[in-house]
Amino acid sequence: MQLTWFTWLLSLLPVAVMLILMLGFKWGGMRAGAAAWLVTAVIAVAFFGASWQLIAWSQIKAILLALDVLTIVTFALLLYNMANETGAIKRIGQEVPRLTADRGLQVLMVGWLLVSFFQGMGGFGVPMAVCAPILVGMGYTPVKSMVIAAMGHNWSVTYGTMAAALMALVGVTGVAPETLAPYVGVLLGLTLTPTGMIIGVLSTGWKGMLHSLPAIIGVGGAIAIVHHLMGIWGLWTVATMAAVLVGGAVLILISRLPRYRAPAQAANLVPQADNSNDLAAVKAEVKPRNFWVLVSPYLILMLLGFSAILITPLRHVLGSIRFTLQFPEIRTSLGWVTEAGPGKVFVLLSHPAAIGAYTCGITYLIYRAAGYLKRRDMPMIFKRTLHGLVDTSLAVIAMVGVATLMEHSGMTYLLSKGLSENLSRFLYPFIVPFTGLLGAVLTGSNNNSNVLFGVMHMETARIMGLSIPLILAAQSAGGSLGSVCAPAKVIVGCTTVGLSGQEGRVLQKLLPLMMIPTAIVGLAAVIWVYLIYQGVLP
Amino acid sequence: MKPAPARFSFRLRLLVLALELILPFGIYFALLAGMEALALVFFILMVGGIVLEVILS
């Protein structure tokens, strides 16, 4: 397929249709994703030589990729609903802000650190699903709460979810993670303080942000350093969580400074949009419940997550059962070839969904033993989980379907080739994080964005004589930033703050703000390339 | 005033979701077995589900 302005614009059309329908027409992710899928299929057949078999093979691969995400979301939502039923989420919303009396620091604690911690554990929209309602409980509007929660964990995705995105990049490019890590750490580290400042402005205004600035710089710096060091030391899978824990400790220390010792401002617990746990909350008020028992699901999740990674014999046992489907070579009539090979490989027993399932089981036993949950509560919890999942699942399937179909028909390649061929050596590194962001917004994950664009960026960097790990790191950093804007994830968060079907309102505010850290990554990459070119850096 | 009933009910969405999860596997095994006509039927049903999502949401 030849690259012309016409074919490039055609390749852009599926992405444009999805974004216009969601942002301009306020369509939900399910409907916009389905419409974009149909548009992509028509373009693929009419202009890119795709057959119905190609579309079918592509959709089968998409289902495997979507299942990878949806199984995790299923157990994350189930865990969330179990915790919510006992009043745990409301209690976290009360307790975490009380770690500091300062309003600005409270928001940083929830909307920057707690949300990133959950990304370290699971991701897939769950950090927003958990933290946005807490911010609503602190008195912020649902839209603002979603924007803060999304912005807050933009830096944590590449190493979050057990470094799945980094490993995806390593898998498709063959570049060693040890080579990528130093670049990833620096580029994402540079976004931390600006992100904290944006959260400060959103939550407490410019004056409030300036009041919180020393804390933002201190916490942002601490997180960036630990995140970078953990990457260099090869501890990618726990880098996000470790960095957040250190950042939390620094924030608590800073909150003891006279500057932040304001009179205690208890969280303004306005009723949450999702008021399904009202009964549980009332019960909780009648009989105080143990905080540590309430939050035990997340402690267990952490324990199991660490164990599955760090205990080598356990990791080998859990990693022993794998499942995948084999696919034949797929070719368009215009000659674009997708090589034969396996689809998404599921490591069944150590998959994050499996860890989530174990956690749900243990949580049920603990809550039952403590008398916080009754057997008759479970049908309602399952029903609520199912209701939350259906629209999300349809949206994710459609969006991943668009991405795989674009990839299999050669649209993704043309889209990126067009960008890279028309940009200079010093402009290209600036654009790379934006393509990472675009890929993540489209596919719903940093992981998929890296899979889509990783090889293309590697080849382009090689042709242009640029540092391959730097360009790949910029791609992944952009993917991390874009991942939190992905409609597929925003939808999950929106379901918990009463914004179902109104994801467009959140995206309208979130996407322009996300351009700031993305531009910072791009500028840093340009400067880095320039310094390498000048011989200042190796 | 009672809200108007959703055009795309929860049960219908659940059915579409089930079809979109199951049909691709049907297509996979039908294509592997060389049963292209059956695979095409599954494929049309799958696309029909996606069209339903757009027009009934």
Interface residues (C-beta under 8 A of the other chain):
Chain A: W27 G28 M30 R31 A34 A35 W37 L38 A41 W52 Q53 I55 A56 W57 Q59 I60 A62 I63 L67 L325 L386 H387 V390 D391 S393 L394 I397 A398
Chain B: F10 R13 L14 V16 L17 E20 L21 P24 F25 I27 Y28 L31 E36 A39 L40 F43 M46 V47 I50 V51 E53 V54 S57
